[in-house]
Amino acid sequence: MERKPIPEGFQEYIMTEEEYEEILLLTAGNDYGLVENSILITFWKKLADKYNFEWHTGEESPNGGKYFLAVPRKE
């Protein structure tokens, strides 16, 4: 599988299987109005603390699956 380029300023991260399953459920629930945006924000903040990135920059990676992009925190 050919890796796609990452936009400048972003880093690619990979979720654990458990995190990936959780985001799939939360996103699907959000699409149907069953999960509030605040719950998704809490999920991204939890990942941001674990992987050390700016929580509000998290987004799907062009490489799909468990991969996601975010801007690393500046120390």
Residue frames as a rotation matrix with the C-alpha (Angstrom) as fourth column:
MET 1
0.582 0.813 0.000 0.00
0.813 -0.582 0.000 0.00
0.000 0.000 -1.000 0.00
GLU 2
-0.319 -0.693 0.647 1.46
0.672 -0.646 -0.361 3.36
0.668 0.320 0.672 -1.03
ARG 3
-0.142 0.189 -0.972 1.58
0.881 -0.423 -0.211 5.94
-0.451 -0.886 -0.106 1.76
LYS 4
0.486 0.390 0.782 0.06
0.702 -0.707 -0.084 9.32
0.520 0.590 -0.617 0.94
PRO 5
-0.539 -0.769 0.344 1.90
0.428 -0.602 -0.674 12.56
0.725 -0.216 0.654 1.78
ILE 6
0.094 0.466 -0.880 1.17
0.988 -0.154 0.024 14.35
-0.124 -0.871 -0.475 5.06
PRO 7
0.679 0.196 0.708 0.34
0.386 -0.915 -0.116 18.09
0.625 0.352 -0.697 4.94
GLU 8
-0.385 -0.888 0.249 3.03
0.293 -0.374 -0.880 20.40
0.875 -0.266 0.404 6.28
GLY 9
-0.488 0.097 0.868 2.79
-0.719 -0.609 -0.335 21.03
0.496 -0.787 0.367 10.01
PHE 10
0.609 0.751 0.255 0.88
-0.783 0.520 0.340 17.82
0.122 -0.407 0.905 10.65
GLN 11
-0.701 -0.696 0.157 2.08
-0.711 0.699 -0.076 14.48
-0.057 -0.165 -0.985 11.94
GLU 12
0.113 0.724 -0.681 0.45
-0.566 0.610 0.555 11.12
0.817 0.322 0.479 11.32
TYR 13
-0.545 -0.153 0.824 -0.51
-0.810 0.350 -0.471 9.05
-0.217 -0.924 -0.315 14.35
ILE 14
-0.435 0.449 -0.780 -2.07
-0.227 0.784 0.577 5.62
0.871 0.428 -0.240 14.69
MET 15
0.111 0.606 0.787 -4.82
-0.974 -0.092 0.209 4.71
0.199 -0.790 0.580 17.14
THR 16
-0.853 -0.208 0.478 -4.98
-0.352 0.906 -0.236 1.46
-0.384 -0.370 -0.846 19.03
GLU 17
-0.785 0.605 -0.137 -7.65
0.296 0.560 0.774 -0.99
0.545 0.567 -0.618 17.92
GLU 18
-0.266 0.694 -0.669 -9.76
0.947 0.060 -0.314 -0.03
-0.178 -0.718 -0.673 20.96
GLU 19
-0.474 0.041 -0.879 -9.49
0.081 -0.993 -0.090 3.70
-0.877 -0.114 0.468 20.20
TYR 20
-0.952 0.087 -0.293 -10.39
-0.304 -0.145 0.942 3.09
0.040 0.986 0.164 16.56
GLU 21
-0.569 0.787 -0.238 -13.47
0.682 0.614 0.398 1.06
0.459 0.064 -0.886 17.49
GLU 22
-0.231 0.459 -0.858 -14.52
0.768 -0.454 -0.451 3.80
-0.597 -0.763 -0.248 19.92
ILE 23
-0.659 -0.038 -0.751 -14.21
-0.253 -0.929 0.270 6.61
-0.708 0.368 0.603 17.35
LEU 24
-0.921 0.376 -0.106 -16.16
0.026 0.329 0.944 4.55
0.390 0.866 -0.313 14.81
LEU 25
-0.305 0.839 -0.451 -19.02
0.933 0.358 0.036 4.12
0.191 -0.410 -0.892 17.28
LEU 26
-0.257 0.164 -0.953 -18.94
0.503 -0.819 -0.276 7.77
-0.825 -0.550 0.128 18.37
THR 27
-0.877 -0.125 -0.463 -18.87
-0.291 -0.629 0.721 9.06
-0.382 0.767 0.515 14.80
ALA 28
-0.758 0.647 -0.076 -21.72
0.343 0.496 0.798 6.81
0.554 0.579 -0.598 13.69
GLY 29
-0.151 0.707 -0.691 -23.75
0.980 0.013 -0.201 7.84
-0.133 -0.707 -0.695 16.73
ASN 30
-0.492 -0.105 -0.864 -23.02
0.172 -0.985 0.022 11.51
-0.853 -0.138 0.502 16.04
ASP 31
-0.990 0.102 -0.094 -24.18
-0.109 -0.152 0.982 11.12
0.086 0.983 0.162 12.43
TYR 32
-0.377 0.901 -0.215 -27.56
0.554 0.406 0.727 9.90
0.742 0.155 -0.652 13.72
GLY 33
-0.049 0.335 0.941 -27.79
-0.453 -0.847 0.278 12.52
0.890 -0.413 0.194 16.47
LEU 34
0.753 0.353 -0.555 -27.24
0.223 0.657 0.720 9.93
0.619 -0.666 0.416 19.19
VAL 35
0.160 -0.791 -0.591 -23.88
0.981 0.063 0.183 11.22
-0.108 -0.609 0.786 20.41
GLU 36
0.939 0.192 -0.284 -23.28
0.206 -0.978 0.017 14.85
-0.274 -0.075 -0.959 21.31
ASN 37
0.627 -0.734 0.261 -20.33
0.039 -0.305 -0.951 16.76
0.778 0.606 -0.163 19.86
SER 38
0.438 -0.463 0.771 -19.01
-0.872 -0.426 0.240 17.27
0.218 -0.777 -0.590 23.40
ILE 39
0.751 -0.157 0.641 -18.42
-0.164 0.897 0.411 13.52
-0.640 -0.414 0.648 23.68
LEU 40
0.771 -0.503 0.391 -16.36
0.584 0.314 -0.748 13.56
0.254 0.805 0.536 20.48
ILE 41
0.509 -0.588 0.629 -14.41
-0.412 -0.808 -0.422 16.55
0.756 -0.045 -0.653 21.79
THR 42
0.587 -0.256 0.768 -13.68
-0.741 0.212 0.638 14.65
-0.326 -0.943 -0.065 25.01
PHE 43
0.844 -0.277 0.459 -12.43
0.371 0.920 -0.128 11.69
-0.386 0.279 0.879 22.94
TRP 44
0.619 -0.630 0.468 -10.06
0.390 -0.270 -0.880 13.92
0.681 0.728 0.079 20.91
LYS 45
0.493 -0.440 0.751 -8.79
-0.737 -0.669 0.092 15.64
0.462 -0.599 -0.654 24.08
LYS 46
0.749 -0.202 0.631 -8.04
-0.322 0.721 0.613 12.22
-0.579 -0.662 0.476 25.60
LEU 47
0.744 -0.491 0.454 -6.07
0.668 0.558 -0.492 11.20
-0.011 0.669 0.743 22.48
ALA 48
0.615 -0.499 0.610 -4.30
-0.056 -0.800 -0.598 14.57
0.786 0.333 -0.520 22.44
ASP 49
0.601 -0.386 0.700 -3.07
-0.794 -0.194 0.576 14.05
-0.087 -0.902 -0.423 26.00
LYS 50
0.723 -0.288 0.628 -1.88
0.100 0.943 0.318 10.53
-0.683 -0.167 0.711 25.17
TYR 51
0.452 -0.502 0.737 -0.18
0.887 0.339 -0.314 11.34
-0.092 0.796 0.598 21.84
ASN 52
-0.129 -0.538 -0.833 0.81
0.540 -0.742 0.396 14.96
-0.831 -0.399 0.387 22.61
PHE 53
-0.720 -0.028 0.693 -0.96
0.641 -0.411 0.649 16.93
0.267 0.911 0.313 19.87
GLU 54
-0.880 0.469 -0.079 -3.32
-0.425 -0.850 -0.312 19.92
-0.213 -0.241 0.947 19.69
TRP 55
-0.594 0.646 0.479 -6.74
0.309 0.733 -0.606 18.28
-0.743 -0.212 -0.635 20.21
HIS 56
0.323 0.824 -0.465 -8.64
-0.103 -0.457 -0.883 20.61
-0.941 0.334 -0.063 17.87
THR 57
-0.096 -0.436 -0.895 -6.39
-0.943 -0.248 0.222 19.69
-0.318 0.865 -0.387 14.90
GLY 58
-0.632 -0.150 0.760 -7.19
-0.116 0.988 0.098 15.97
-0.766 -0.026 -0.642 14.87
GLU 59
0.262 0.707 -0.657 -8.58
-0.872 -0.119 -0.475 14.75
-0.414 0.697 0.585 11.56
GLU 60
0.800 0.107 0.590 -8.78
0.085 0.954 -0.288 11.67
-0.593 0.281 0.754 9.40
SER 61
-0.276 -0.945 -0.176 -5.59
-0.308 -0.087 0.948 10.74
-0.911 0.316 -0.267 7.57
PRO 62
0.243 0.309 -0.919 -5.63
-0.966 -0.005 -0.257 10.25
-0.084 0.951 0.298 3.80
ASN 63
-0.693 -0.570 -0.442 -4.12
-0.588 0.801 -0.110 6.85
0.417 0.184 -0.890 4.62
GLY 64
0.153 0.962 -0.229 -7.40
-0.580 0.274 0.767 5.83
0.800 0.015 0.599 6.31
GLY 65
0.187 0.027 -0.982 -8.11
0.439 0.892 0.108 3.25
0.879 -0.451 0.155 8.95
LYS 66
0.604 0.011 -0.797 -6.59
0.797 -0.025 0.604 3.80
-0.013 -1.000 -0.024 12.36
TYR 67
-0.510 -0.852 0.118 -4.34
0.859 -0.513 0.005 6.60
0.057 0.104 0.993 11.04
PHE 68
0.732 0.682 -0.010 -5.11
0.682 -0.731 0.022 10.21
0.007 -0.023 -1.000 11.85
LEU 69
-0.199 -0.762 0.616 -3.41
0.654 -0.571 -0.496 13.58
0.730 0.304 0.613 11.45
ALA 70
0.850 0.399 -0.345 -2.83
0.527 -0.603 0.599 16.30
0.032 -0.691 -0.722 13.99
VAL 71
0.392 -0.714 0.581 -0.48
-0.196 -0.681 -0.705 19.17
0.899 0.163 -0.407 14.75
PRO 72
0.007 -0.463 -0.887 2.03
0.809 0.523 -0.266 18.18
0.587 -0.716 0.378 17.46
ARG 73
0.943 0.232 -0.237 2.06
0.331 -0.682 0.652 20.32
-0.011 -0.693 -0.721 20.62
LYS 74
0.235 -0.879 0.415 4.94
0.015 -0.424 -0.906 22.72
0.972 0.219 -0.086 20.86
GLU 75
0.419 -0.155 -0.895 6.89
0.857 0.393 0.333 22.16
0.300 -0.906 0.298 24.05
